Amino acid sequence: MVLETYREKRDFKRTSEPPGASKAPSPGHSFVIQKHAARRLHYDLRLEMDGVLKSWAVTRGPSLFPGEKRLAVHVEDHPLEYGDFEGTIPKGEYGGGTVIVWDRGQWNPIGDAHKGYAKGHLDFELNGEKLKGRWHLVRIRGKPREKRENWLLIKGDDDEARPENAPDILVERPESAKTGRLIEDVAGEPPGWSSKSGKIIQESAGPAKPEPSKLKGARKAAIPGFVEPSLATLTGKPPDGARWIHEIKFDGYRLQVRIDGRRVKLLTRSGLDWSAKFGERLASAFKALPLDTALIDGELVVENENGASDFSSLQSDLSEGRTDRFVFYAFDLLYLDGYDLRAVPLISRKDGLSQLLADGGGPLRYSAHFEQDGDVVLQHACRLSLEGVVSKLRDAPYRSGRNKSWVKSKCSESQEFVVCGFVPSTTSRKAIGSLVLGYYEGDELVPVGRVGTGYTAAVAQDLYERLERIRTPESPFIRRLDAEAARHVRYVKPEVVAEIEVRGWTADGNLRHASFRGLREDKPAREIVRETARNVASTKLKSPVKLTHQDRLYWPDAGVTKEGLADYYADVWQRMAPFVVGRPLALVRCPDGIAGLCFFQKHAWKGLSRHIKLAHDPKDTSKEPIITIDDLDGLISLVQAGVLEIHPWGSTMAALEQPDMIIMDLDPDESVPWDSVISAATEVRNRLAACGLTSFVKTSGGKGLHVVAPLKQGAQWDEVKAFTKSIADAMASDSPERFVAKTTKLKRKGRILVDYLRNGRGATAVAPYSTRARPGAPVSMPLAWNELGGGLGPAYFTVNNAAIRLSHLAADPWADFWHAAVPLPRQPARRKRAA
């Protein structure tokens, strides 16, 4: 009965918190501190005693400054299983909010724990991952009729205490000790920060259908034919405060769904009926909802394999007539069963919508919202390369037209432009190679240059066919284009609108490093104006290397051309350079893109650009020169040559025989879940740390993760290889069911290969930021350790979304890579002793 109070406060059909075992396990001395973002952020201290966790809510969290008193409110006992709980408690449940395991370990009482607890003065030592040393819990005398029992948590004055000018441990170490994630990363799971942000908890049985007549502000009325949609005003940063809620901004088509009996219409933002475009599957899902009449506002998207909405994929599916991947995210309810709900507060409209879709499935989703500070929501959306955030006043009515009760904050600059012409492809018949764009100033069209990447093969052909039908002999622009800009241009009537991702501008007002995202058939060309007040010249690097056939599609499925790859490398060059400059390179070349022949190349070839340097490997018996680059010009020359993967040595040409890094490649069998790969990376990190090495992590762009540790040059290749082999062998010996250190495929089933062979002389691994010759144009992306998880898989980041992430990072997660270099430890990793 000791957990009776704990269980009475919780509905375990709704919360994933553990109910607790009926039989207490053998006694121990575990402790956990859980960071808990409920109505107020606090930290829950839990000490194992008598088969339960004695618990205190520390309102401001523990302090390492000796003598500083922190209020600790004694709360009900929790089951031991709770010490491993990390996740989201649903809103409305006791303690509703997000929980992470901030610290954990063992505690040892000083003196008799039971007597100290009963007396109200408990002295103990902590041996956690963050907190150590001596601590005091002291009960303070309560006021008459005060229900709660208040204690004080005080750090003892010992070697683990910090001086007053030292950093706050809560600020210095905000991450989970269990998964390395921040509390914001866990908020809203499942499924986390992606366009799949649906309900936090899926109830076992959905609530009853909402009753619109009981909603404050509902007005009995006939269903409208169409309601002009509410449009968000663009703002530089999202608003903060309890008045606002925040939703992920989707990358698709805004639609209003009108349901009237068995008839379903899908209306664009201008009221056009596009029902026929989206197929019967979507209409059937709306017909199955438990209602008679409704108007639902939302966004139609197509999601990529990582769960993010992808406008290019939506465009491709529409071009190909494919309807099986459409997903509709509903975010507002304007009318329901005889009642106009536009005057009802937003949060009530969303509650009603949530009830309607509680048992929904297939292509229908509820667009969940977040109540954290807007900056926090936007930061995480951008870090995952999502579209942005829409912030809405929680108690506002539905207002048609552009207004400030809805505001949007974007992760990347994008806007619509008018298509004024095109240049045919130089590599494909009846396909466009680039679009010529402009915008209106008054009644006149102002040119902004060309965009030559972002088109899939199907979209490039569809655009060609469409634009050929509206060709015109005269330029529609206010001013005459110069000879270079007008070269090979076929002008068209200014009727078509394209959405473009803008990464930079030239000083004379032309787009730079821009990418096509799709056509906006729901917006009239005459309304397209410049969204920013003035041109800002791009500071991005530019190489003078000329690309031939720059519209060649290297990744036809992702719409990434040769020009697009060169733009990407110009964006990431300063971060990538330290890992590729002055090193021998092995390359994967695909001169015709991933759809053509690809081959591995270590040596020079005929017609090599002068920007690609040749070097000599004294141990290479073939005597053929090896390849290296010194600058961005060399990298762009590799792009011109069809290089889609760059694999450098772990040493420089200046010290060829002395590696300056360790690379542990975690290569999972296809059946291994991603969480297990993350766990393996953490184990490698811990083993390297035990040897005095600091490690960094990156996605491979393929199937797994790379854990990389910098070295001070000095050790030879055979020493480094032996050291890394000892790590791999120890992991395989300690956990043979999880890991294997040999590349034999037969032994890898259900396991992760800990590949240490990347550390041999002449062996290579894909460079940070290098692309991979795989569908989707994935890249090998450096991460911070606390970013692992949350659906961020090995190929999540691509050429098309990497720029958004990098432009919104507060700090480069690998900025201190070379500063962390130490000599190779002479003591190899030891295996765990058998118990």
Buried (B, 14 or more C-beta within 10 A) or exposed (E): EEBEEBBEBBEEEBBBBBBBEEEBEEEEBBBBBBBBBBEEBBBBBBBBBEBBBBBBBBBBBBBBBBEBBBBBBBBBBBBBBBBEBBBBBBEEBBBBBBBBBBBBBEBEBBEEBEEBBEEBBBBBBBBBEBBBBBBBBBBEEEEEEEEEBBBBBBBBEEEBBBEEEEEEBBEEBBBBBBBBBBBBBBBBBBEBBBBBBBBBBEEEEBEEBBEBEEBEBBBEEEBBEBBEBBBBEBBEEBBBEEEBBBBBBBBBBBBBBBBEEEEBBBBBBEBEEBBEBBBEEBBEBBBEBBBEBBBBBBBBBBBBEBBBBBBBBBBBBBBEEEBEBBBBBBBBBBBBBBBBBBEBBBBBBBBBBBBBBBBBEEBBBBBBBBBBBBBBBBBBBBBBBBBBBBBBBBEBBBBEEEBEBBBBBBBBBBBBBBBBBBBBBBBBEEBBBBBBBBBBEEEEBBBBBBBBBBBBBBBBBBBBEBBBEEEEEEBBBBEEBEEEBBEEBBBBBBBBBBBBBBBBBBEEBBBBBBBBBBBBBBBEBEEBEBEEEEBEEBEBBBBEBEBEEBBBBBBBBBBBBBBBBBBBBBBBBEBBBEBBBBBBBBBBBBBEBBBEEBEEBBBBEEEBBEBBBEBEBEEBEEEEBBBBBBBBBBBBBBBBBBBBBBBBBBBBBEEBEBBBBBBBBBBBBEEBEBEBBBBBBBBBBEBBEEBEBBBBBBBBBBBBBBBBBBBEBEBEBEBBBBBBBBBBBBBBEBBEEBBBBBEEEEBBEBBBBBBBBBBBBBBBBBBBBBBBBBBBBBBBBBBBBBBBBBBBBBBBBBBBBBBBBBBBBEEEBBEEBEEBBEEBBEEBBEEEEEE
